[in-house]
Amino acid sequence: MRDTPRRNCYSSGMKITGFIATLLPILLGSFGCAAQHSSRVQLVEESGRFTLMADGQPFTIKGVGGVDELEMLAQYGGNTIRTWDAEGIDELLDQAHAQGIRVVAGIWLEHERHGLDYDDPKQRQEQLDRVEMLVKEHRDHPALLAWGIGNELELGGDFDTALRQINDAAAIVKQLDPHHPRMAVIAEIGDDKAIRIQKECPDIDFIGINSYGGLGSIKDRLNEQGYTGAWAATEWGVLGHWESGNTPWGAPYEPSSGAKADFLRDVYTQAIEPNLGKTCLGSFAFLWGHKQEKTATWYGLLLPSGEKTERVDVLSTMWTGNVPEQLAPRVERIEMLKGNPMGLRVAEEISLRVSAHDPDNDELDIEWSLIPESNAQSMGGDFEDSIQPLPVEFKTDGQDATIVIPNRTGAFRIFVTVRDGQGGAGTANLPIYIVENDA
């Protein structure tokens, strides 16, 4: 049975009367067994300016998408996480609450591209029943800030159908939990997505926008649509792999961790910071953790081995106004000193150099690897299998390295990871193409 927000700290079978019944809750509260109170969050608008009021106090989202390392997140000044679904998040909510972190609980709505037929009454009802179940399960938790209704439902499907799904789900959420606002999460804003949600989804309080390369111009584009509501940036912080330019064989160029940090700083100061306290409620940088999406390092603010990247330091500075005491290494690029990445030959020896430095003058450990290019054609962050490096040897000398190209042809990437031994790291990679050795 689900725990209630005012869970008893004594056996419900005991009969307590009179003075003792009055005194016992006070005594229990003084010994740290006070009841948990569910949160109350409102979206308040005054003269076109929007504020989230969480338990009566103004609240700005300083958030990330992801569920890992909550203690670290709080240490760096983050105060909110966003999930993509609310199933099985009971322990996560407790962990977040213990760290003083709020949670925007996502409610996953299935996509047409994944096989949903929303015109099928059975499928539609099953989805709405699940919405009801999740809201009833989590609506009373004190860490809850808001509900995220769907995520990029329109990708690979019909926007009219997506609006129906969002509106139907939001109506149920509002009926069951009027104490937490509802956010619809979309992939960019297109020509009319934002204004259509504002006009056609009356039970949505604000929109969440997943925007990568286009975030810098988001406020102007919202104005062009006539959107007058509140918004949050729900995925942002790096150029998307579809935006960065490609090699002749179609491999996208991934920015280095240093370039990603610069981009994040620029877009925050351009698009998010100036609109806080106006129409922007805050943001969720993507991704607090790591995942394989085109590469293993493209989106993660943290490495699989646990280190933070430079983007975490930038976020912390923006959130708190203070630069962290210990900074991650800065990695600028990989240079190929000998060889042509557009056409390397089997058995050819090549020379590489990573441009990197540590702002704290920590000694750097440099790890090189050669990994096959991903051939996944996923959409909207769909799952991709991880890719293992090839068993090849890099001979290293400081920030330089040499490698003999193995007997494999096709598209690959040379990766470098630079660690400072203090919990920080930086990365870069270089796409290469290997051909047969005709000699």
C-alpha positions as CSV (number, residue, x, y, z in Angstrom):
1,M,0.0,0.0,0.0
2,R,1.3,3.4,-0.9
3,D,2.6,5.5,2.0
4,T,0.5,8.5,2.8
5,P,1.9,12.0,3.2
6,R,0.9,12.0,6.9
7,R,2.2,8.5,7.7
8,N,1.6,7.4,11.3
9,C,4.8,6.8,13.3
10,Y,3.0,4.5,15.8
11,S,0.9,1.4,15.5
12,S,-2.5,2.1,14.0
13,G,-3.9,-0.6,16.4
14,M,-3.2,1.4,19.6
15,K,-6.2,3.1,21.2
16,I,-5.2,6.5,22.4
17,T,-7.6,8.8,24.1
18,G,-7.9,12.2,25.8
19,F,-4.8,14.0,26.9
20,I,-2.4,11.3,25.6
21,A,-3.9,11.4,22.1
22,T,-3.4,15.2,22.0
23,L,0.1,15.1,23.4
24,L,1.6,12.1,21.5
25,P,1.9,13.8,18.0
26,I,3.7,16.7,19.6
27,L,6.2,14.5,21.4
28,L,6.8,12.4,18.3
29,G,7.4,15.5,16.2
30,S,10.0,16.7,18.7
31,F,11.9,13.5,18.2
32,G,12.1,13.7,14.4
33,C,9.1,11.7,13.5
34,A,7.1,14.6,12.2
35,A,4.7,13.9,9.3
36,Q,5.7,14.6,5.8
37,H,3.6,17.3,4.2
38,S,2.8,17.2,0.5
39,S,4.0,20.1,-1.5
40,R,1.8,22.9,-2.9
41,V,3.1,24.5,-6.1
42,Q,1.4,27.3,-8.1
43,L,2.2,29.1,-11.3
44,V,1.5,32.8,-10.6
45,E,1.2,35.4,-13.4
46,E,1.4,39.1,-12.8
47,S,1.5,41.6,-15.7
48,G,2.9,38.9,-18.1
49,R,5.6,37.8,-15.6
50,F,5.5,34.2,-14.3
51,T,6.7,32.7,-11.0
52,L,6.6,29.2,-9.6
53,M,5.5,29.4,-6.0
54,A,6.6,26.3,-4.1
55,D,5.1,26.1,-0.7
56,G,4.6,29.8,-0.7
57,Q,8.2,30.7,-1.8
58,P,9.4,31.8,-5.3
59,F,11.2,29.0,-7.0
60,T,13.5,29.1,-10.0
61,I,14.4,25.8,-11.7
62,K,18.1,25.2,-11.6
63,G,17.8,21.8,-13.0
64,V,19.0,18.8,-15.0
65,G,17.5,15.9,-16.8
66,G,18.5,12.7,-15.1
67,V,18.5,10.9,-11.8
68,D,22.1,10.1,-10.9
69,E,24.4,11.6,-8.3
70,L,21.9,13.8,-6.5
71,E,24.3,14.7,-3.7
72,M,26.7,16.0,-6.3
73,L,24.0,18.0,-8.0
74,A,23.0,19.7,-4.8
75,Q,26.7,20.4,-4.0
76,Y,27.0,22.3,-7.3
77,G,23.8,24.3,-6.7
78,G,21.2,22.3,-8.7
79,N,17.7,22.2,-7.1
80,T,15.5,20.3,-9.6
81,I,15.6,17.1,-11.6
82,R,13.3,16.0,-14.4
83,T,12.4,12.4,-15.1
84,W,10.9,11.1,-18.3
85,D,8.5,8.8,-16.5
86,A,7.1,8.4,-13.0
87,E,7.0,4.7,-12.8
88,G,9.1,3.3,-10.0
89,I,10.4,6.7,-8.7
90,D,9.4,6.3,-5.1
91,E,12.9,5.9,-3.9
92,L,14.2,8.6,-6.2
93,L,11.7,11.1,-4.7
94,D,12.8,10.2,-1.2
95,Q,16.5,10.7,-2.2
96,A,15.8,14.0,-3.9
97,H,13.8,15.2,-0.9
98,A,16.7,14.3,1.4
99,Q,19.0,16.5,-0.7
100,G,16.6,19.4,-0.9
101,I,15.9,18.7,-4.6
102,R,12.6,19.1,-6.3
103,V,11.3,16.7,-9.0
104,V,9.4,17.3,-12.2
105,A,7.8,13.9,-12.6
106,G,7.5,12.9,-16.2
107,I,4.5,10.9,-17.3
108,W,5.5,9.0,-20.4
109,L,2.9,9.0,-23.1
110,E,3.5,6.4,-25.9
111,H,4.5,7.6,-29.3
112,E,2.8,6.8,-32.6
113,R,6.2,5.9,-34.0
114,H,6.4,3.2,-31.3
115,G,3.1,1.7,-32.4
116,L,0.4,3.6,-30.4
117,D,-2.9,3.9,-32.1
118,Y,-4.6,6.6,-30.1
119,D,-7.8,6.1,-32.1
120,D,-8.1,2.7,-30.6
121,P,-10.3,3.1,-27.5
122,K,-8.6,0.3,-25.7
123,Q,-5.1,1.6,-26.2
124,R,-6.2,5.1,-25.3
125,Q,-7.9,4.0,-22.1
126,E,-5.0,1.9,-21.0
127,Q,-2.7,5.0,-21.4
128,L,-5.1,7.2,-19.4
129,D,-5.5,4.6,-16.7
130,R,-1.8,4.6,-16.3
131,V,-1.7,8.4,-16.0
132,E,-4.3,8.1,-13.2
133,M,-2.3,5.4,-11.4
134,L,1.0,7.4,-11.5
135,V,-0.6,10.7,-10.3
136,K,-2.4,9.0,-7.4
137,E,0.9,7.3,-6.5
138,H,3.1,10.4,-6.3
139,R,0.9,13.5,-5.9
140,D,1.4,13.7,-2.2
141,H,5.2,13.5,-2.1
142,P,6.9,16.7,-0.7
143,A,9.6,16.6,-3.4
144,L,7.1,16.9,-6.3
145,L,7.3,20.3,-8.1
146,A,5.3,19.7,-11.3
147,W,4.2,17.1,-13.8
148,G,5.8,16.7,-17.2
149,I,3.1,15.5,-19.7
150,G,4.8,13.4,-22.4
151,N,8.1,14.0,-24.1
152,E,8.4,14.9,-27.8
153,L,5.1,13.1,-28.6
154,E,5.0,14.7,-32.0
155,L,8.2,13.3,-33.3
156,G,7.5,10.7,-36.0
157,G,3.7,11.2,-35.6
158,D,0.8,13.6,-36.1
159,F,0.8,16.8,-34.0
160,D,-3.0,16.8,-33.8
161,T,-2.9,13.4,-32.2
162,A,-0.1,14.5,-29.9
163,L,-2.2,17.4,-28.8
164,R,-5.2,15.1,-28.0
165,Q,-2.9,12.9,-25.9
166,I,-1.4,15.8,-24.0
167,N,-4.8,17.4,-23.4
168,D,-6.5,14.2,-22.3
169,A,-3.7,13.4,-19.9
170,A,-3.4,16.9,-18.5
171,A,-7.1,17.0,-17.7
172,I,-6.8,13.8,-15.6
173,V,-3.7,15.1,-13.8
174,K,-5.4,18.4,-13.0
175,Q,-8.5,16.7,-11.7
176,L,-6.5,14.4,-9.5
177,D,-3.8,16.8,-8.4
178,P,-4.7,20.5,-8.6
179,H,-1.8,21.4,-6.4
180,H,1.0,20.9,-8.9
181,P,1.3,22.6,-12.4
182,R,1.4,20.6,-15.6
183,M,4.0,21.0,-18.3
184,A,3.9,19.7,-21.9
185,V,7.3,18.8,-23.3
186,I,7.9,19.3,-27.0
187,A,10.8,19.0,-29.4
188,E,11.6,22.6,-30.3
189,I,8.6,24.8,-31.1
190,G,8.3,24.6,-34.9
191,D,6.1,27.2,-36.6
192,D,3.1,26.9,-34.3
193,K,3.6,24.2,-31.7
194,A,3.8,26.6,-28.7
195,I,0.8,28.7,-29.7
196,R,-1.3,25.7,-30.5
197,I,-0.6,24.1,-27.1
198,Q,-1.6,27.4,-25.4
199,K,-4.8,27.6,-27.4
200,E,-5.8,23.9,-27.6
201,C,-4.6,22.4,-24.3
202,P,-6.3,24.4,-21.5
203,D,-5.1,22.2,-18.7
204,I,-1.4,22.7,-19.5
205,D,0.1,25.5,-17.4
206,F,3.4,25.9,-19.3
207,I,5.5,24.3,-22.0
208,G,8.9,22.6,-21.7
209,I,11.0,23.0,-24.8
210,N,13.8,20.6,-25.8
211,S,16.1,22.9,-27.8
212,Y,19.7,22.5,-28.6
213,G,21.3,24.7,-31.3
214,G,18.2,26.9,-31.5
215,L,17.8,27.8,-27.9
216,G,19.5,31.2,-28.3
217,S,16.7,32.5,-30.4
218,I,13.8,30.8,-28.6
219,K,12.3,33.9,-27.0
220,D,12.1,35.7,-30.3
221,R,10.5,32.7,-32.0
222,L,8.0,32.3,-29.2
223,N,7.0,35.9,-29.6
224,E,6.6,35.4,-33.4
225,Q,4.1,32.7,-32.7
226,G,2.2,34.9,-30.3
227,Y,2.9,32.6,-27.4
228,T,2.4,34.6,-24.1
229,G,2.7,31.8,-21.5
230,A,5.5,30.5,-19.3
231,W,8.2,28.1,-20.5
232,A,11.2,26.1,-19.3
233,A,14.1,24.7,-21.3
234,T,13.7,21.0,-20.7
235,E,16.7,19.7,-22.7
236,W,19.5,22.0,-23.7
237,G,23.2,22.6,-23.3
238,V,25.0,21.3,-26.4
239,L,24.6,21.3,-30.2
240,G,22.5,18.3,-31.2
241,H,24.2,15.6,-33.4
242,W,21.9,16.6,-36.2
243,E,23.1,20.2,-36.0
244,S,26.9,20.0,-35.9
245,G,27.9,19.3,-39.5
246,N,29.0,16.0,-40.9
247,T,32.0,14.3,-42.5
248,P,31.7,13.3,-46.2
249,W,30.7,9.8,-45.0
250,G,27.9,11.3,-42.7
251,A,29.5,11.1,-39.3
252,P,28.6,14.2,-37.2
253,Y,31.4,16.2,-35.7
254,E,31.1,16.2,-31.9
255,P,32.3,19.3,-30.1
256,S,35.0,18.9,-27.5
257,S,34.1,19.2,-23.8
258,G,35.6,22.6,-23.8
259,A,33.6,23.8,-26.8
260,K,30.4,22.4,-25.2
261,A,31.1,24.4,-22.0
262,D,31.5,27.6,-24.0
263,F,28.3,26.9,-25.9
264,L,26.4,26.2,-22.7
265,R,27.7,29.4,-21.1
266,D,26.8,31.5,-24.2
267,V,23.3,30.1,-24.6
268,Y,22.5,30.4,-20.9
269,T,23.5,34.1,-20.8
270,Q,21.7,34.7,-24.1
271,A,18.4,32.9,-23.7
272,I,17.8,31.7,-20.1
273,E,19.2,34.2,-17.7
274,P,17.7,37.3,-19.3
275,N,14.2,35.8,-19.2
276,L,14.2,34.5,-15.7
277,G,11.5,36.2,-13.6
278,K,9.7,37.1,-16.9
279,T,8.4,34.1,-18.9
280,C,11.2,31.6,-18.3
281,L,10.8,29.5,-15.2
282,G,14.3,27.9,-15.4
283,S,16.0,25.1,-17.2
284,F,17.0,21.4,-17.2
285,A,20.5,20.8,-18.7
286,F,20.8,17.5,-20.6
287,L,22.1,15.0,-19.4
288,W,22.9,14.5,-15.8
289,G,24.5,11.2,-16.2
290,H,25.6,9.6,-19.5
291,K,24.2,7.6,-22.4
292,Q,25.0,6.3,-25.8
293,E,23.5,8.6,-28.4
294,K,25.6,8.8,-31.5
295,T,28.6,8.6,-29.1
296,A,29.0,7.8,-25.4
297,T,30.1,11.4,-24.6
298,W,27.9,13.7,-26.7
299,Y,25.2,14.6,-24.2
300,G,26.4,13.5,-20.7
301,L,27.4,16.0,-18.1
302,L,29.1,13.1,-16.3
303,L,31.3,10.3,-17.7
304,P,30.5,6.6,-17.3
305,S,33.4,6.5,-14.9
306,G,31.7,9.2,-12.7
307,E,33.8,12.3,-13.4
308,K,32.2,15.7,-14.0
309,T,32.9,17.6,-17.2
310,E,33.5,21.3,-17.6
311,R,29.9,22.0,-18.3
312,V,29.1,21.1,-14.7
313,D,31.4,23.9,-13.5
314,V,29.7,26.3,-15.9
315,L,26.3,25.4,-14.6
316,S,27.4,25.7,-11.0
317,T,28.7,29.1,-11.7
318,M,25.5,30.2,-13.3
319,W,23.3,28.7,-10.6
320,T,25.3,29.9,-7.5
321,G,27.3,32.9,-8.8
322,N,30.5,31.2,-7.5
323,V,33.2,29.3,-9.4
324,P,33.7,25.8,-8.0
325,E,36.9,25.4,-6.1
326,Q,38.0,22.3,-8.1
327,L,37.6,22.7,-11.9
328,A,37.5,20.0,-14.5
329,P,40.2,19.9,-17.2
330,R,39.6,21.8,-20.4
331,V,39.9,19.8,-23.6
332,E,40.0,21.8,-26.8
333,R,40.5,19.4,-29.7
334,I,42.4,16.4,-31.2
335,E,44.9,17.2,-34.0
336,M,46.2,14.7,-36.4
337,L,49.8,15.6,-36.9
338,K,50.5,12.8,-39.3
339,G,47.9,11.2,-41.5
340,N,44.6,12.3,-43.2
341,P,41.5,11.5,-41.2
342,M,39.5,11.5,-44.4
343,G,41.3,8.4,-45.8
344,L,43.6,6.5,-43.5
345,R,45.1,3.2,-44.7
346,V,45.3,-0.1,-42.9
347,A,48.7,-0.5,-41.2
348,E,49.5,3.2,-41.6
349,E,51.1,4.9,-38.5
350,I,49.5,8.1,-37.5
351,S,50.4,10.8,-34.9
352,L,47.9,12.6,-32.7
353,R,47.9,15.4,-30.2
354,V,45.2,16.5,-27.7
355,S,45.1,20.2,-26.8
356,A,44.2,20.2,-23.1
357,H,45.1,21.9,-19.8
358,D,44.0,21.9,-16.2
359,P,43.0,25.2,-14.6
360,D,44.1,23.9,-11.2
361,N,47.5,22.6,-12.6
362,D,46.6,19.1,-11.6
363,E,48.6,16.3,-13.3
364,L,46.5,14.9,-16.2
365,D,46.0,11.3,-17.1
366,I,45.2,10.8,-20.8
367,E,43.4,7.8,-22.2
368,W,43.0,7.1,-26.0
369,S,40.7,4.7,-27.7
370,L,39.5,3.7,-31.2
371,I,35.8,3.0,-31.5
372,P,33.6,2.0,-34.5
373,E,31.2,4.7,-35.7
374,S,27.6,4.3,-34.6
375,N,25.2,3.2,-37.4
376,A,22.1,3.7,-35.2
377,Q,19.3,5.7,-36.9
378,S,17.4,6.3,-33.7
379,M,15.1,9.3,-33.2
380,G,14.2,11.4,-30.1
381,G,16.7,9.8,-27.8
382,D,15.6,6.2,-28.4
383,F,17.8,3.5,-26.9
384,E,21.1,2.8,-28.6
385,D,23.5,-0.1,-27.8
386,S,26.9,0.9,-26.4
387,I,29.9,0.4,-28.6
388,Q,33.1,-1.2,-27.4
389,P,36.6,0.1,-28.3
390,L,38.9,-2.0,-30.5
391,P,41.8,-3.7,-28.8
392,V,44.5,-1.5,-30.3
393,E,47.6,0.0,-28.6
394,F,48.3,3.8,-28.4
395,K,51.9,4.8,-27.7
396,T,51.7,8.0,-25.7
397,D,54.1,10.8,-24.8
398,G,52.4,13.5,-22.7
399,Q,49.6,14.9,-24.8
400,D,50.9,13.1,-28.0
401,A,50.1,9.6,-29.2
402,T,50.8,7.3,-32.1
403,I,48.8,4.3,-33.4
404,V,49.1,1.9,-36.2
405,I,45.8,1.6,-38.0
406,P,44.3,-1.9,-37.5
407,N,43.1,-4.2,-40.3
408,R,39.5,-2.8,-40.2
409,T,37.9,-0.6,-42.8
410,G,35.1,1.9,-42.6
411,A,34.1,4.7,-40.2
412,F,35.6,5.0,-36.7
413,R,36.3,7.7,-34.1
414,I,39.5,8.3,-32.1
415,F,38.5,9.3,-28.6
416,V,40.5,10.9,-25.9
417,T,39.6,11.3,-22.2
418,V,41.6,13.6,-20.0
419,R,41.3,13.1,-16.2
420,D,42.6,15.3,-13.4
421,G,42.5,12.7,-10.6
422,Q,40.2,15.0,-8.7
423,G,36.9,14.0,-10.1
424,G,37.0,16.0,-13.3
425,A,37.5,15.0,-16.9
426,G,37.3,16.3,-20.4
427,T,36.8,14.6,-23.8
428,A,37.2,15.0,-27.5
429,N,36.9,12.7,-30.5
430,L,37.9,12.8,-34.2
431,P,36.0,10.9,-36.9
432,I,38.2,8.9,-39.3
433,Y,37.7,6.7,-42.3
434,I,39.9,3.7,-42.9
435,V,40.4,2.2,-46.4
436,E,42.4,-0.8,-47.7
437,N,46.1,-0.5,-48.0
438,D,46.8,-0.9,-51.8
439,A,50.5,-1.1,-51.4
